[in-house]
Structures are given as C-alpha cells and as structure tokens.
Amino acid sequence: MTGWWQRTLNWVTGQDRAAKLPAREAPNHAIFLWAPSYDILTAHTSEWMREMAGRLPSPGRFSGSEVTRETVMNMLEYGAGRGSVAIFCGHGLAYALLGPPCEPDIEIYRGKKHSRVYDSQSLDFGPESLFAFCCNAGKGLGPMFASLPGRAFLGYTAEIGLDVENEDYVKIWRGIVQGVSTEIIKDGCVLPQHERLLRNLYQAALEWFREERKDPTLGDLGMLMYILRHRKLLCRYGGTANVPNA
C-alpha cells in the first residue's frame, strides 16, 4: 500500500505522529483544547490532547481535568477578536459539551453526574470553529453553533461509542483524533477538507484491520462497528457548505 493511503495509515498507527504535529510558531488565531479527564474514557482522550498540547503553536491553551464552564469562558474571552478554534474531547449531549460535575451546571448522562462546560447558551462567546469529538453534539449544538456568521462545526449527530480496552484500538483512536485535530489547528478553522480527512482516517483504520487482522476477534468486529458508526454519524456545518451526513 503506497502513496496517500500509506501516509494516512501511518497516522492511524502512530508512525508519523511526532513529525506531523504543528511546529511552534505564532498563528493568527487562538487555539483551545478542551479535554476533561474524569472517567476511564476521558482519561484517554485527555491524554491525546495533552500530547498535542506539548507541541501547540503559541498562543495555545490546554485545559485538562480542570475543564469547567468558567475556564472555557475565560479562554473564549482571551481569544475574542482574534479568531479561535476549539477542539473538545469527552462526553456530549445534543445541546452541550460535558465535563466533570460542578455546580450549578449538573447534568445526568448515562447515570453519572457531569456538568455543562459549553452549551447552547454559550454560543455568542465563540469560538469561530469547533471540532467536538463526542456523542450527540452535532444533533443540536452543531447546527445552532454554525448558524452564527463565520462559524463552522465538525462533530457527530448521535451516540458514537469508543472502545479503549485494547491498546491497538487506543492507538487507532489516538491517530484519528490527533490526525484531524492537527490539520484543523494548522488551518485555524474547520474546513470541508477536514471532514474528508476524518472520513479517510476512518477508512484507513478499516484498511488496517483488513491487512493486520486476518482472523478477527469479537472485539475486532465490535471495533469495526464503532468505526463505521463514527463515519456514518459524522457531520459538518457552516464554512463553505453545510454537509450533514447522519
């Protein structure tokens, strides 16, 4: 397998990750990584963003386990007037991005307490572009976000699921999330090509399973179903054209 497919597969397997992260140079836009860490799944997703934060162009802002509505609003105030792009990794509802439980913004999701760190009431404060790697946010928050002038959103319209029990699976998810996030950061906004790249990364993951798993386990088959579901529920709003794909 050669050419762009091999390069894309290298993203998924992690071989090119260090070389592809953005160089440290001052961009014209502010960069925010919102990556709460307060359960098994978010411990992984937060670590993926923390790895990226070490090579973020300056100014960049990373918020890990301490993500709250207050820290998010402070970041958006910092980025006001200069353009900003935010990447969120964690749990989501149709109208909110979620973080660790913090009064007074408590939500019950999957039987556990969370808080709303960014929701439909926060839209006026920015950012200009948002990639939400989480369940559900593309159903309501995404279209509302992108309805404002100059906004663009990339996310998912329903529950997507994530298997982090197997180290090979973790490497695949990390490669997918870091791959598209890196390009969004470099470009400073969510563009149609980022949706295409994300679809290609999912396809590369499927190709990896076909090449490497000649005798797939039940876990592998479950992982393949997750990848297909992610790709099916992917949506993009705003920018050059609205392209929902639910």
N, C-alpha and C positions, 0 to 999 in steps of 0.2 A: 504494500500500500504506500503510495508516494504522494508528493505534492501537498495541496492544502489539506487533504484528508489526514495525512500523517501529522501535519502540524497541529490540526485540531485534536487528533487522538493524543498527541503529546500534552496538550492542555489537560485533557481528562485524566491522564495517568500521572501528571505532575512533572514530566521530564523537562518542560520548558518554563515552568512557573517562575523561577527566580529571574531568568533572563527577560521575561515578558512584563514583569511588574514595572510601573512607570518610574522613570528617573526622577530624582529630586530636583525639581525646577519650579519656579513660581508660576502657577497658572493664572489665568484671568478670572477664574471662578473659585468659589469656596467649595470644599469637599467635606461631606459629613458621612461618617459611618456609624449607623445606629445598630448596635449589636448587643442586646441584653443577654446576660448569662445567668439563668436561674433554674434550669432543669436540664435533663440529660441532652435533649435535642439542642437547646440554645447554648449549652456548653461547647458543643461542636461548632455551631455557626458563628458564635462569638470569636472563637479561636481562629477561624478562617479570616475574619475581618481584622483581627489583631495582627495576623501575619502580614496582611496588606498594609496595615497602618504603619508598620516599620519602614515602608518604602513610599509612603504617600508624599506627593509634592507638597510643598509648604505654600500657603497655609492649608492644613488639613486638620480635621477634628474627629477623633475616635472616641466613642462612648460605649464602654463595655457593660459590666454588670450594674453600673450606676445609672443606666438609662432611665430617666423619668420625664414626665411632661415638662418639668422645669428646665432640665438640661437640654432637651430638644428645642424649647423656645429660646433659650439663651444662644444656642448655635444659630438658629434662624435669624435672630436679631443681629448677630455678628456678621452673617452673610448678606444682610439686607442691602440692596442697591448694587451688588457686585456680581450677581448671578450665582447660583449654587446648585449642586447636585447632591442628593442624599441616597444612600443605599441602606436599606433596612433588612436585617436577617432575624427572623424569630417567628412568633405566632401572630396571626391576624384574624380579624373579623371583617365582615363586609364593609363596616364603616370606621374601622380603627386598626392601628398598629398597636401591638400589646407589649408590655414589659412586666417587670416584677411587681407584685402587689404594693400599691402605695395609695393611701387615702388622698383625696376623696374620689379617685377615678377607678374604683374597683369594678372589675368585670369577672363573671364566672364563665370560663371556657373549658370545655372538656372536664368539668367537675373540679377545676382548680381556680384559685384566685389569680388574677392578672390585673394590670392597670392599663388605661389608655394613654399611651405616650404621644400619639399623634392621631387625630381623628377628623371627622368632617367639620368640626368647629375650629380647626387649626389652619384651614386651607389658605386664608388670607395672608398668613405669615410666610409662605413659601414652603419648600424650595421651588426652584424652577423645574427641576427634573427629579423624579423619584423612581427607583427600582425597589420593589417590595418583594423580597424572596420570602414569602409566607403564604399561608392559606387565605383565600376569600377576599383579600383587599381589592382585587380587580373587579369584584361584583358591584360595589357601590362607591367606595372611596376613590378608586381609579378614575371612573368617568367624571365624578364631581371635581376631582383634582384637575383633570385635563380640560375641564370646561372653562377654566380661567385662562385669560390670554397669556401666551408664552409658556404654557406648562406642557409637560409630557410625562407619561406614566408607563411603566412596564411591570407586569405582575401576573397574577393568576386569579381566575374567577370563582374558584371553589376550593374544597379541601384537596391538597396535593399529596400529603404524606411524605415521609422521609425515613429511610432505613439506615440507621447509624450503628447497627450491631456488628457489622462486618467491616474490617479495616479496608478491604478492597472497595467496598461501597462508599466508605467515608472519603477515600481518595477521589472517587468519581464525582461525588457531590462537590467536594472542595474544588476540583478542577473546573467544573461547570460554573459554580458561583464566582470564583476568582477570575475565571476567564472573561465572562461578560462584564463583571464589575470593573476590571482593569480597563477595558475599552471604553466604557461609559465615563470613567474618571478621566481618561486621556482626552476624550472628545468634549467633556464638560456638559453633556446633556444626553438625554435618551433619544436615539435616532432609529429610523427603520432598520438600519444595518445591525443594530444591537439585538433586535428581535430575531433577525435572520441568523446572527451568530449564535444566539441561545438555542435556536432550533438545530443548528448544525452541531452544537456541543452535545445535545441530547442524541442526535443521530450518531455521533462519534462514539458515545457511550454504548449505544446498541451494537455498533460495529465491533467494539472491543469485546463485548460478551460473545458475539458470534465467532470471533477469532480465538479468544482465550478459553472459553467455556464450552468445550466440545460435548461435555456431559453435564449439563446444568443441574444444579441442586434446586430444591424447592425454594430456597432463599433467593437464588439467582432469578428464578421465574417471577418471584414477588418483586424483586428489584426492577426487572424489565417492565412489569406492570406500572410501577411507580414512575419510571422514566416516560413511558407512553402517556400516562395521565398528566404529568407535568406539561408535556408538549401539547396535549390536547387543550389544556386549560389556560395556556399562555395567552396573554392579551397585551396590546399596546394601545394607548390613547394619546391623542394630541400630536404635536410635531407636524410633519409633512402630511400625514394622513392617519385617520383612525382605523385601526385594524384589530377589532376584537376577533378572537378565534375560539370562543367557548363552544 
